[in-house]
């Protein structure tokens, strides 16, 4: 078995559940929530090494590519190198729960945030 040594991550100053690892042009983010880990990055090899190292530290199961986390849908367009997040399904469930699914929909105004 290959020895992975110690993996060094930098803790985010603003969110203690987010960690970053940089090696040359490769970057990986490790996001923790209770007993879930979301691992994202720009280098497949680095992500594989991190997963292998994590599996030496504790028992884990690789659930594959993430499509949802904490009610947030993750969508990708690899051809355009885009990654996006949406909470539309959460909002739909919320509106339905309070019988507001047929309410008039508006468009958020940037002026409201000024």
Backbone as XML, in Angstrom:
<?xml version="1.0"?>
<chain id="A" units="angstrom">
  <residue number="1" name="UNK">
    <atom name="N" x="0.841" y="-1.180" z="0.000"/>
    <atom name="CA" x="0.000" y="0.000" z="0.000"/>
    <atom name="C" x="0.886" y="1.243" z="0.000"/>
  </residue>
  <residue number="2" name="UNK">
    <atom name="N" x="0.503" y="2.222" z="-0.797"/>
    <atom name="CA" x="1.280" y="3.450" z="-0.895"/>
    <atom name="C" x="1.100" y="4.297" z="0.364"/>
  </residue>
  <residue number="3" name="UNK">
    <atom name="N" x="2.177" y="4.864" z="0.852"/>
    <atom name="CA" x="2.112" y="5.742" z="2.011"/>
    <atom name="C" x="1.866" y="7.166" z="1.523"/>
  </residue>
  <residue number="4" name="UNK">
    <atom name="N" x="0.885" y="7.825" z="2.103"/>
    <atom name="CA" x="0.537" y="9.181" z="1.673"/>
    <atom name="C" x="1.083" y="10.240" z="2.615"/>
  </residue>
  <residue number="5" name="UNK">
    <atom name="N" x="1.680" y="9.827" z="3.719"/>
    <atom name="CA" x="2.238" y="10.804" z="4.642"/>
    <atom name="C" x="1.155" y="11.696" z="5.215"/>
  </residue>
  <residue number="6" name="UNK">
    <atom name="N" x="1.475" y="12.961" z="5.396"/>
    <atom name="CA" x="0.545" y="13.918" z="5.974"/>
    <atom name="C" x="0.047" y="14.833" z="4.865"/>
  </residue>
  <residue number="7" name="UNK">
    <atom name="N" x="-1.250" y="15.021" z="4.819"/>
    <atom name="CA" x="-1.845" y="15.969" z="3.870"/>
    <atom name="C" x="-2.014" y="17.285" z="4.607"/>
  </residue>
  <residue number="8" name="UNK">
    <atom name="N" x="-1.546" y="18.358" z="4.019"/>
    <atom name="CA" x="-1.644" y="19.656" z="4.672"/>
    <atom name="C" x="-2.708" y="20.491" z="3.960"/>
  </residue>
  <residue number="9" name="UNK">
    <atom name="N" x="-3.703" y="20.887" z="4.727"/>
    <atom name="CA" x="-4.783" y="21.735" z="4.229"/>
    <atom name="C" x="-4.761" y="23.045" z="4.994"/>
  </residue>
  <residue number="10" name="UNK">
    <atom name="N" x="-5.199" y="24.106" z="4.348"/>
    <atom name="CA" x="-5.300" y="25.418" z="4.983"/>
    <atom name="C" x="-6.761" y="25.645" z="5.351"/>
  </residue>
  <residue number="11" name="UNK">
    <atom name="N" x="-7.019" y="25.920" z="6.652"/>
    <atom name="CA" x="-8.388" y="26.174" z="7.103"/>
    <atom name="C" x="-8.827" y="27.560" z="6.653"/>
  </residue>
  <residue number="12" name="UNK">
    <atom name="N" x="-10.059" y="27.649" z="6.177"/>
    <atom name="CA" x="-10.633" y="28.920" z="5.754"/>
    <atom name="C" x="-10.857" y="29.802" z="6.981"/>
  </residue>
  <residue number="13" name="UNK">
    <atom name="N" x="-10.461" y="31.071" z="6.891"/>
    <atom name="CA" x="-10.600" y="31.989" z="8.017"/>
    <atom name="C" x="-12.060" y="32.312" z="8.337"/>
  </residue>
  <residue number="14" name="UNK">
    <atom name="N" x="-12.938" y="32.225" z="7.338"/>
    <atom name="CA" x="-14.320" y="32.648" z="7.520"/>
    <atom name="C" x="-15.282" y="31.493" z="7.772"/>
  </residue>
  <residue number="15" name="UNK">
    <atom name="N" x="-14.903" y="30.294" z="7.393"/>
    <atom name="CA" x="-15.752" y="29.127" z="7.614"/>
    <atom name="C" x="-14.880" y="27.960" z="8.045"/>
  </residue>
  <residue number="16" name="UNK">
    <atom name="N" x="-14.971" y="27.544" z="9.301"/>
    <atom name="CA" x="-14.084" y="26.506" z="9.821"/>
    <atom name="C" x="-14.343" y="25.110" z="9.241"/>
  </residue>
  <residue number="17" name="UNK">
    <atom name="N" x="-15.334" y="24.987" z="8.372"/>
    <atom name="CA" x="-15.637" y="23.685" z="7.754"/>
    <atom name="C" x="-15.071" y="23.570" z="6.340"/>
  </residue>
  <residue number="18" name="UNK">
    <atom name="N" x="-14.340" y="24.568" z="5.901"/>
    <atom name="CA" x="-13.782" y="24.570" z="4.543"/>
    <atom name="C" x="-12.259" y="24.605" z="4.624"/>
  </residue>
  <residue number="19" name="UNK">
    <atom name="N" x="-11.642" y="23.675" z="3.901"/>
    <atom name="CA" x="-10.176" y="23.560" z="3.878"/>
    <atom name="C" x="-9.699" y="23.553" z="2.438"/>
  </residue>
  <residue number="20" name="UNK">
    <atom name="N" x="-8.504" y="24.089" z="2.220"/>
    <atom name="CA" x="-7.940" y="24.194" z="0.872"/>
    <atom name="C" x="-6.555" y="23.584" z="0.850"/>
  </residue>
  <residue number="21" name="UNK">
    <atom name="N" x="-6.260" y="22.888" z="-0.241"/>
    <atom name="CA" x="-4.918" y="22.332" z="-0.462"/>
    <atom name="C" x="-4.455" y="22.810" z="-1.827"/>
  </residue>
  <residue number="22" name="UNK">
    <atom name="N" x="-3.249" y="23.348" z="-1.878"/>
    <atom name="CA" x="-2.672" y="23.838" z="-3.134"/>
    <atom name="C" x="-1.340" y="23.154" z="-3.354"/>
  </residue>
  <residue number="23" name="UNK">
    <atom name="N" x="-1.151" y="22.693" z="-4.579"/>
    <atom name="CA" x="0.124" y="22.100" z="-4.969"/>
    <atom name="C" x="0.381" y="22.499" z="-6.417"/>
  </residue>
  <residue number="24" name="UNK">
    <atom name="N" x="1.263" y="23.474" z="-6.598"/>
    <atom name="CA" x="1.500" y="23.993" z="-7.940"/>
    <atom name="C" x="0.228" y="24.635" z="-8.468"/>
  </residue>
  <residue number="25" name="UNK">
    <atom name="N" x="-0.234" y="24.178" z="-9.634"/>
    <atom name="CA" x="-1.467" y="24.729" z="-10.203"/>
    <atom name="C" x="-2.701" y="23.923" z="-9.787"/>
  </residue>
  <residue number="26" name="UNK">
    <atom name="N" x="-2.500" y="22.888" z="-8.987"/>
    <atom name="CA" x="-3.620" y="22.055" z="-8.523"/>
    <atom name="C" x="-4.187" y="22.615" z="-7.226"/>
  </residue>
  <residue number="27" name="UNK">
    <atom name="N" x="-5.519" y="22.680" z="-7.173"/>
    <atom name="CA" x="-6.210" y="23.197" z="-5.991"/>
    <atom name="C" x="-7.341" y="22.240" z="-5.650"/>
  </residue>
  <residue number="28" name="UNK">
    <atom name="N" x="-7.513" y="21.956" z="-4.362"/>
    <atom name="CA" x="-8.619" y="21.121" z="-3.901"/>
    <atom name="C" x="-9.243" y="21.778" z="-2.672"/>
  </residue>
  <residue number="29" name="UNK">
    <atom name="N" x="-10.561" y="21.672" z="-2.582"/>
    <atom name="CA" x="-11.301" y="22.149" z="-1.425"/>
    <atom name="C" x="-11.983" y="20.958" z="-0.774"/>
  </residue>
  <residue number="30" name="UNK">
    <atom name="N" x="-11.895" y="20.883" z="0.529"/>
    <atom name="CA" x="-12.537" y="19.855" z="1.316"/>
    <atom name="C" x="-13.551" y="20.567" z="2.204"/>
  </residue>
  <residue number="31" name="UNK">
    <atom name="N" x="-14.829" y="20.246" z="2.006"/>
    <atom name="CA" x="-15.906" y="20.897" z="2.744"/>
    <atom name="C" x="-16.545" y="19.855" z="3.655"/>
  </residue>
  <residue number="32" name="UNK">
    <atom name="N" x="-16.602" y="20.144" z="4.945"/>
    <atom name="CA" x="-17.151" y="19.221" z="5.933"/>
    <atom name="C" x="-18.519" y="19.683" z="6.411"/>
  </residue>
  <residue number="33" name="UNK">
    <atom name="N" x="-19.424" y="18.720" z="6.601"/>
    <atom name="CA" x="-20.692" y="19.001" z="7.250"/>
    <atom name="C" x="-21.098" y="17.753" z="8.009"/>
  </residue>
  <residue number="34" name="UNK">
    <atom name="N" x="-21.047" y="17.801" z="9.304"/>
    <atom name="CA" x="-21.334" y="16.689" z="10.214"/>
    <atom name="C" x="-20.497" y="15.482" z="9.783"/>
  </residue>
  <residue number="35" name="UNK">
    <atom name="N" x="-21.096" y="14.503" z="9.112"/>
    <atom name="CA" x="-20.323" y="13.329" z="8.694"/>
    <atom name="C" x="-20.213" y="13.225" z="7.175"/>
  </residue>
  <residue number="36" name="UNK">
    <atom name="N" x="-20.444" y="14.326" z="6.478"/>
    <atom name="CA" x="-20.304" y="14.362" z="5.020"/>
    <atom name="C" x="-19.093" y="15.199" z="4.628"/>
  </residue>
  <residue number="37" name="UNK">
    <atom name="N" x="-18.448" y="14.770" z="3.551"/>
    <atom name="CA" x="-17.322" y="15.518" z="2.990"/>
    <atom name="C" x="-17.612" y="15.750" z="1.516"/>
  </residue>
  <residue number="38" name="UNK">
    <atom name="N" x="-17.477" y="16.978" z="1.081"/>
    <atom name="CA" x="-17.548" y="17.316" z="-0.335"/>
    <atom name="C" x="-16.137" y="17.697" z="-0.741"/>
  </residue>
  <residue number="39" name="UNK">
    <atom name="N" x="-15.598" y="17.007" z="-1.722"/>
    <atom name="CA" x="-14.233" y="17.247" z="-2.188"/>
    <atom name="C" x="-14.304" y="17.721" z="-3.624"/>
  </residue>
  <residue number="40" name="UNK">
    <atom name="N" x="-13.777" y="18.913" z="-3.881"/>
    <atom name="CA" x="-13.779" y="19.463" z="-5.234"/>
    <atom name="C" x="-12.392" y="19.988" z="-5.561"/>
  </residue>
  <residue number="41" name="UNK">
    <atom name="N" x="-12.055" y="19.971" z="-6.829"/>
    <atom name="CA" x="-10.751" y="20.472" z="-7.230"/>
    <atom name="C" x="-10.578" y="20.437" z="-8.726"/>
  </residue>
  <residue number="42" name="UNK">
    <atom name="N" x="-9.420" y="20.890" z="-9.163"/>
    <atom name="CA" x="-9.156" y="20.980" z="-10.594"/>
    <atom name="C" x="-8.191" y="19.916" z="-11.103"/>
  </residue>
  <residue number="43" name="UNK">
    <atom name="N" x="-7.791" y="18.967" z="-10.260"/>
    <atom name="CA" x="-6.830" y="17.940" z="-10.676"/>
    <atom name="C" x="-7.289" y="16.570" z="-10.178"/>
  </residue>
  <residue number="44" name="UNK">
    <atom name="N" x="-7.662" y="15.713" z="-11.105"/>
    <atom name="CA" x="-8.185" y="14.389" z="-10.764"/>
    <atom name="C" x="-7.192" y="13.592" z="-9.930"/>
  </residue>
  <residue number="45" name="UNK">
    <atom name="N" x="-5.916" y="13.649" z="-10.274"/>
    <atom name="CA" x="-4.908" y="12.890" z="-9.524"/>
    <atom name="C" x="-4.842" y="13.355" z="-8.069"/>
  </residue>
  <residue number="46" name="UNK">
    <atom name="N" x="-4.836" y="14.658" z="-7.857"/>
    <atom name="CA" x="-4.790" y="15.178" z="-6.495"/>
    <atom name="C" x="-6.021" y="14.724" z="-5.716"/>
  </residue>
  <residue number="47" name="UNK">
    <atom name="N" x="-7.193" y="14.782" z="-6.328"/>
    <atom name="CA" x="-8.412" y="14.353" z="-5.645"/>
    <atom name="C" x="-8.327" y="12.870" z="-5.282"/>
  </residue>
  <residue number="48" name="UNK">
    <atom name="N" x="-7.795" y="12.059" z="-6.186"/>
    <atom name="CA" x="-7.611" y="10.632" z="-5.905"/>
    <atom name="C" x="-6.655" y="10.404" z="-4.751"/>
  </residue>
  <residue number="49" name="UNK">
    <atom name="N" x="-5.570" y="11.160" z="-4.718"/>
    <atom name="CA" x="-4.604" y="11.046" z="-3.616"/>
    <atom name="C" x="-5.229" y="11.439" z="-2.276"/>
  </residue>
  <residue number="50" name="UNK">
    <atom name="N" x="-6.038" y="12.499" z="-2.297"/>
    <atom name="CA" x="-6.690" y="12.944" z="-1.061"/>
    <atom name="C" x="-7.679" y="11.881" z="-0.583"/>
  </residue>
  <residue number="51" name="UNK">
    <atom name="N" x="-8.466" y="11.328" z="-1.507"/>
    <atom name="CA" x="-9.419" y="10.267" z="-1.130"/>
    <atom name="C" x="-8.688" y="9.059" z="-0.557"/>
  </residue>
  <residue number="52" name="UNK">
    <atom name="N" x="-7.588" y="8.689" z="-1.182"/>
    <atom name="CA" x="-6.804" y="7.544" z="-0.686"/>
    <atom name="C" x="-6.263" y="7.842" z="0.708"/>
  </residue>
  <residue number="53" name="UNK">
    <atom name="N" x="-5.751" y="9.048" z="0.924"/>
    <atom name="CA" x="-5.238" y="9.424" z="2.244"/>
    <atom name="C" x="-6.359" y="9.427" z="3.284"/>
  </residue>
  <residue number="54" name="UNK">
    <atom name="N" x="-7.512" y="10.019" z="2.925"/>
    <atom name="CA" x="-8.634" y="10.052" z="3.858"/>
    <atom name="C" x="-9.056" y="8.640" z="4.260"/>
  </residue>
  <residue number="55" name="UNK">
    <atom name="N" x="-9.032" y="7.720" z="3.301"/>
    <atom name="CA" x="-9.453" y="6.346" z="3.608"/>
    <atom name="C" x="-8.470" y="5.638" z="4.535"/>
  </residue>
  <residue number="56" name="UNK">
    <atom name="N" x="-7.234" y="6.154" z="4.645"/>
    <atom name="CA" x="-6.289" y="5.580" z="5.614"/>
    <atom name="C" x="-6.518" y="6.154" z="7.011"/>
  </residue>
  <residue number="57" name="UNK">
    <atom name="N" x="-7.251" y="7.265" z="7.091"/>
    <atom name="CA" x="-7.480" y="7.939" z="8.366"/>
    <atom name="C" x="-8.762" y="7.467" z="9.050"/>
  </residue>
  <residue number="58" name="UNK">
    <atom name="N" x="-9.764" y="7.082" z="8.273"/>
    <atom name="CA" x="-11.030" y="6.613" z="8.822"/>
    <atom name="C" x="-11.806" y="5.864" z="7.758"/>
  </residue>
  <residue number="59" name="UNK">
    <atom name="N" x="-12.803" y="5.126" z="8.197"/>
    <atom name="CA" x="-13.647" y="4.371" z="7.277"/>
    <atom name="C" x="-14.530" y="5.338" z="6.501"/>
  </residue>
  <residue number="60" name="UNK">
    <atom name="N" x="-14.545" y="5.196" z="5.194"/>
    <atom name="CA" x="-15.357" y="6.107" z="4.384"/>
    <atom name="C" x="-15.872" y="5.396" z="3.150"/>
  </residue>
  <residue number="61" name="UNK">
    <atom name="N" x="-16.891" y="5.983" z="2.563"/>
    <atom name="CA" x="-17.480" y="5.451" z="1.341"/>
    <atom name="C" x="-17.520" y="6.574" z="0.318"/>
  </residue>
  <residue number="62" name="UNK">
    <atom name="N" x="-16.960" y="6.339" z="-0.860"/>
    <atom name="CA" x="-16.978" y="7.323" z="-1.938"/>
    <atom name="C" x="-18.330" y="7.225" z="-2.625"/>
  </residue>
  <residue number="63" name="UNK">
    <atom name="N" x="-19.124" y="8.271" z="-2.529"/>
    <atom name="CA" x="-20.465" y="8.288" z="-3.105"/>
    <atom name="C" x="-20.466" y="8.754" z="-4.563"/>
  </residue>
  <residue number="64" name="UNK">
    <atom name="N" x="-19.284" y="8.968" z="-5.124"/>
    <atom name="CA" x="-19.215" y="9.403" z="-6.522"/>
    <atom name="C" x="-19.409" y="10.896" z="-6.661"/>
  </residue>
  <residue number="65" name="UNK">
    <atom name="N" x="-19.723" y="11.288" z="-7.880"/>
    <atom name="CA" x="-19.872" y="12.704" z="-8.194"/>
    <atom name="C" x="-21.109" y="13.278" z="-7.494"/>
  </residue>
  <residue number="66" name="UNK">
    <atom name="N" x="-20.935" y="14.394" z="-6.832"/>
    <atom name="CA" x="-22.030" y="15.026" z="-6.090"/>
    <atom name="C" x="-22.986" y="15.734" z="-7.040"/>
  </residue>
  <residue number="67" name="UNK">
    <atom name="N" x="-24.277" y="15.568" z="-6.764"/>
    <atom name="CA" x="-25.277" y="16.318" z="-7.518"/>
    <atom name="C" x="-26.119" y="17.188" z="-6.582"/>
  </residue>
  <residue number="68" name="UNK">
    <atom name="N" x="-26.176" y="16.816" z="-5.296"/>
    <atom name="CA" x="-26.868" y="17.597" z="-4.266"/>
    <atom name="C" x="-26.060" y="17.557" z="-2.992"/>
  </residue>
  <residue number="69" name="UNK">
    <atom name="N" x="-26.070" y="18.659" z="-2.251"/>
    <atom name="CA" x="-25.520" y="18.682" z="-0.898"/>
    <atom name="C" x="-26.280" y="19.752" z="-0.113"/>
  </residue>
  <residue number="70" name="UNK">
    <atom name="N" x="-26.800" y="19.347" z="1.035"/>
    <atom name="CA" x="-27.544" y="20.250" z="1.922"/>
    <atom name="C" x="-28.681" y="20.970" z="1.205"/>
  </residue>
  <residue number="71" name="UNK">
    <atom name="N" x="-29.377" y="20.275" z="0.310"/>
    <atom name="CA" x="-30.500" y="20.867" z="-0.414"/>
    <atom name="C" x="-30.091" y="21.778" z="-1.553"/>
  </residue>
  <residue number="72" name="UNK">
    <atom name="N" x="-28.821" y="21.812" z="-1.859"/>
    <atom name="CA" x="-28.320" y="22.655" z="-2.949"/>
    <atom name="C" x="-27.954" y="21.750" z="-4.116"/>
  </residue>
  <residue number="73" name="UNK">
    <atom name="N" x="-28.532" y="22.034" z="-5.289"/>
    <atom name="CA" x="-28.228" y="21.245" z="-6.472"/>
    <atom name="C" x="-26.941" y="21.778" z="-7.108"/>
  </residue>
  <residue number="74" name="UNK">
    <atom name="N" x="-26.068" y="20.853" z="-7.447"/>
    <atom name="CA" x="-24.813" y="21.196" z="-8.103"/>
    <atom name="C" x="-24.952" y="20.823" z="-9.572"/>
  </residue>
  <residue number="75" name="UNK">
    <atom name="N" x="-24.705" y="21.761" z="-10.459"/>
    <atom name="CA" x="-24.777" y="21.432" z="-11.879"/>
    <atom name="C" x="-23.482" y="21.855" z="-12.566"/>
  </residue>
  <residue number="76" name="UNK">
    <atom name="N" x="-23.150" y="21.097" z="-13.596"/>
    <atom name="CA" x="-21.883" y="21.317" z="-14.311"/>
    <atom name="C" x="-22.117" y="21.385" z="-15.806"/>
  </residue>
  <residue number="77" name="UNK">
    <atom name="N" x="-21.291" y="22.169" z="-16.443"/>
    <atom name="CA" x="-21.201" y="22.172" z="-17.904"/>
    <atom name="C" x="-19.712" y="22.089" z="-18.199"/>
  </residue>
  <residue number="78" name="UNK">
    <atom name="N" x="-19.238" y="20.857" z="-18.308"/>
    <atom name="CA" x="-17.792" y="20.664" z="-18.470"/>
    <atom name="C" x="-17.266" y="21.264" z="-19.768"/>
  </residue>
  <residue number="79" name="UNK">
    <atom name="N" x="-18.077" y="21.239" z="-20.824"/>
    <atom name="CA" x="-17.613" y="21.782" z="-22.107"/>
    <atom name="C" x="-17.310" y="23.277" z="-21.997"/>
  </residue>
  <residue number="80" name="UNK">
    <atom name="N" x="-18.041" y="23.972" z="-21.115"/>
    <atom name="CA" x="-17.809" y="25.407" z="-20.920"/>
    <atom name="C" x="-17.051" y="25.693" z="-19.629"/>
  </residue>
  <residue number="81" name="UNK">
    <atom name="N" x="-16.641" y="24.607" z="-18.918"/>
    <atom name="CA" x="-15.899" y="24.720" z="-17.669"/>
    <atom name="C" x="-16.645" y="25.556" z="-16.633"/>
  </residue>
  <residue number="82" name="UNK">
    <atom name="N" x="-17.961" y="25.252" z="-16.481"/>
    <atom name="CA" x="-18.797" y="25.975" z="-15.538"/>
    <atom name="C" x="-19.287" y="25.047" z="-14.437"/>
  </residue>
  <residue number="83" name="UNK">
    <atom name="N" x="-19.408" y="25.601" z="-13.255"/>
    <atom name="CA" x="-19.944" y="24.901" z="-12.101"/>
    <atom name="C" x="-20.934" y="25.854" z="-11.454"/>
  </residue>
  <residue number="84" name="UNK">
    <atom name="N" x="-22.142" y="25.371" z="-11.167"/>
    <atom name="CA" x="-23.146" y="26.251" z="-10.590"/>
    <atom name="C" x="-23.883" y="25.594" z="-9.450"/>
  </residue>
  <residue number="85" name="UNK">
    <atom name="N" x="-24.556" y="26.407" z="-8.672"/>
    <atom name="CA" x="-25.343" y="25.940" z="-7.537"/>
    <atom name="C" x="-26.724" y="26.568" z="-7.617"/>
  </residue>
  <residue number="86" name="UNK">
    <atom name="N" x="-27.755" y="25.799" z="-7.232"/>
    <atom name="CA" x="-29.102" y="26.349" z="-7.195"/>
    <atom name="C" x="-29.882" y="25.724" z="-6.048"/>
  </residue>
  <residue number="87" name="UNK">
    <atom name="N" x="-30.763" y="26.502" z="-5.462"/>
    <atom name="CA" x="-31.635" y="26.014" z="-4.404"/>
    <atom name="C" x="-33.087" y="25.989" z="-4.870"/>
  </residue>
  <residue number="88" name="UNK">
    <atom name="N" x="-33.310" y="25.933" z="-6.172"/>
    <atom name="CA" x="-34.674" y="26.005" z="-6.702"/>
    <atom name="C" x="-35.566" y="24.883" z="-6.173"/>
  </residue>
  <residue number="89" name="UNK">
    <atom name="N" x="-35.054" y="23.658" z="-6.054"/>
    <atom name="CA" x="-35.906" y="22.567" z="-5.550"/>
    <atom name="C" x="-36.268" y="22.797" z="-4.081"/>
  </residue>
  <residue number="90" name="UNK">
    <atom name="N" x="-35.357" y="23.354" z="-3.300"/>
    <atom name="CA" x="-35.650" y="23.689" z="-1.906"/>
    <atom name="C" x="-36.753" y="24.744" z="-1.845"/>
  </residue>
  <residue number="91" name="UNK">
    <atom name="N" x="-36.643" y="25.745" z="-2.698"/>
    <atom name="CA" x="-37.632" y="26.823" z="-2.721"/>
    <atom name="C" x="-38.994" y="26.271" z="-3.134"/>
  </residue>
  <residue number="92" name="UNK">
    <atom name="N" x="-39.018" y="25.385" z="-4.141"/>
    <atom name="CA" x="-40.275" y="24.771" z="-4.581"/>
    <atom name="C" x="-40.919" y="23.982" z="-3.440"/>
  </residue>
  <residue number="93" name="UNK">
    <atom name="N" x="-40.136" y="23.190" z="-2.706"/>
    <atom name="CA" x="-40.666" y="22.416" z="-1.572"/>
    <atom name="C" x="-41.220" y="23.349" z="-0.492"/>
  </residue>
  <residue number="94" name="UNK">
    <atom name="N" x="-40.490" y="24.437" z="-0.228"/>
    <atom name="CA" x="-40.892" y="25.411" z="0.772"/>
    <atom name="C" x="-42.226" y="26.042" z="0.392"/>
  </residue>
  <residue number="95" name="UNK">
    <atom name="N" x="-42.362" y="26.480" z="-0.865"/>
    <atom name="CA" x="-43.604" y="27.098" z="-1.330"/>
    <atom name="C" x="-44.770" y="26.116" z="-1.261"/>
  </residue>
  <residue number="96" name="UNK">
    <atom name="N" x="-44.503" y="24.869" z="-1.652"/>
    <atom name="CA" x="-45.557" y="23.849" z="-1.615"/>
    <atom name="C" x="-45.994" y="23.582" z="-0.164"/>
  </residue>
  <residue number="97" name="UNK">
    <atom name="N" x="-45.046" y="23.511" z="0.740"/>
    <atom name="CA" x="-45.352" y="23.248" z="2.154"/>
    <atom name="C" x="-46.311" y="24.284" z="2.720"/>
  </residue>
  <residue number="98" name="UNK">
    <atom name="N" x="-46.140" y="25.542" z="2.297"/>
    <atom name="CA" x="-46.984" y="26.613" z="2.803"/>
    <atom name="C" x="-48.078" y="27.003" z="1.809"/>
  </residue>
  <residue number="99" name="UNK">
    <atom name="N" x="-48.353" y="26.071" z="0.864"/>
    <atom name="CA" x="-49.423" y="26.245" z="-0.126"/>
    <atom name="C" x="-49.295" y="27.558" z="-0.894"/>
  </residue>
  <residue number="100" name="UNK">
    <atom name="N" x="-48.064" y="27.862" z="-1.288"/>
    <atom name="CA" x="-47.785" y="29.096" z="-2.032"/>
    <atom name="C" x="-47.202" y="28.805" z="-3.414"/>
  </residue>
  <residue number="101" name="UNK">
    <atom name="N" x="-47.304" y="27.539" z="-3.866"/>
    <atom name="CA" x="-46.660" y="27.166" z="-5.124"/>
    <atom name="C" x="-47.249" y="27.882" z="-6.345"/>
  </residue>
  <residue number="102" name="UNK">
    <atom name="N" x="-48.453" y="28.446" z="-6.215"/>
    <atom name="CA" x="-49.068" y="29.159" z="-7.340"/>
    <atom name="C" x="-48.953" y="30.677" z="-7.182"/>
  </residue>
  <residue number="103" name="UNK">
    <atom name="N" x="-48.155" y="31.115" z="-6.245"/>
    <atom name="CA" x="-47.964" y="32.545" z="-6.014"/>
    <atom name="C" x="-47.268" y="33.187" z="-7.203"/>
  </residue>
  <residue number="104" name="UNK">
    <atom name="N" x="-47.497" y="34.488" z="-7.329"/>
    <atom name="CA" x="-46.841" y="35.250" z="-8.382"/>
    <atom name="C" x="-45.339" y="35.271" z="-8.105"/>
  </residue>
  <residue number="105" name="UNK">
    <atom name="N" x="-44.575" y="35.014" z="-9.129"/>
    <atom name="CA" x="-43.112" y="34.994" z="-8.979"/>
    <atom name="C" x="-42.532" y="36.312" z="-9.448"/>
  </residue>
  <residue number="106" name="UNK">
    <atom name="N" x="-41.525" y="36.748" z="-8.767"/>
    <atom name="CA" x="-40.866" y="37.996" z="-9.130"/>
    <atom name="C" x="-39.419" y="37.739" z="-9.494"/>
  </residue>
  <residue number="107" name="UNK">
    <atom name="N" x="-38.763" y="38.762" z="-9.928"/>
    <atom name="CA" x="-37.344" y="38.691" z="-10.243"/>
    <atom name="C" x="-36.606" y="39.538" z="-9.216"/>
  </residue>
  <residue number="108" name="UNK">
    <atom name="N" x="-35.614" y="38.975" z="-8.551"/>
    <atom name="CA" x="-34.867" y="39.767" z="-7.557"/>
    <atom name="C" x="-34.252" y="41.004" z="-8.186"/>
  </residue>
  <residue number="109" name="UNK">
    <atom name="N" x="-34.338" y="42.074" z="-7.474"/>
    <atom name="CA" x="-33.764" y="43.328" z="-7.950"/>
    <atom name="C" x="-32.439" y="43.577" z="-7.257"/>
  </residue>
  <residue number="110" name="UNK">
    <atom name="N" x="-31.435" y="43.931" z="-8.044"/>
    <atom name="CA" x="-30.133" y="44.257" z="-7.453"/>
    <atom name="C" x="-30.224" y="45.543" z="-6.625"/>
  </residue>
  <residue number="111" name="UNK">
    <atom name="N" x="-31.187" y="46.399" z="-6.971"/>
    <atom name="CA" x="-31.337" y="47.657" z="-6.249"/>
    <atom name="C" x="-31.720" y="47.404" z="-4.794"/>
  </residue>
  <residue number="112" name="UNK">
    <atom name="N" x="-32.426" y="46.305" z="-4.528"/>
    <atom name="CA" x="-32.838" y="46.005" z="-3.158"/>
    <atom name="C" x="-31.644" y="45.757" z="-2.250"/>
  </residue>
  <residue number="113" name="UNK">
    <atom name="N" x="-30.504" y="45.401" z="-2.813"/>
    <atom name="CA" x="-29.319" y="45.093" z="-2.022"/>
    <atom name="C" x="-28.395" y="46.291" z="-1.882"/>
  </residue>
  <residue number="114" name="UNK">
    <atom name="N" x="-28.698" y="47.370" z="-2.563"/>
    <atom name="CA" x="-27.832" y="48.574" z="-2.492"/>
    <atom name="C" x="-28.038" y="49.350" z="-1.236"/>
  </residue>
</chain>
